[in-house]
């Protein structure tokens, strides 16, 4: 696990424990674009193994530091659902008859 850079540490410090902070608020607090905030969140999770959960309820998407198993389950539920939908879509495309 690499050391956090200044941007990653700044964003991590803005995330509340157990309760989400809306993406819009993180954009406002950092002055960054939505893409930059989401990219930094992804690096914090994947590269630095930070337990960051997300709430996907457009337009109030939010992020938080997971502090217990209930929050972990809540964070995993939409990811698991998305994986299942994408797997089914990939299977359909893979098995589709092509008109050549």
Secondary structure, DSSP 8 states (H G I E B T S, - for coil): -----HHHHHHHHH--BSS-EEHHHHHHHH---HHHHHHHHHHHHHTT---EEEE--TT--EEEE--SHHHHHHHHHHHHHHHHHHHHHHHHHHH-----
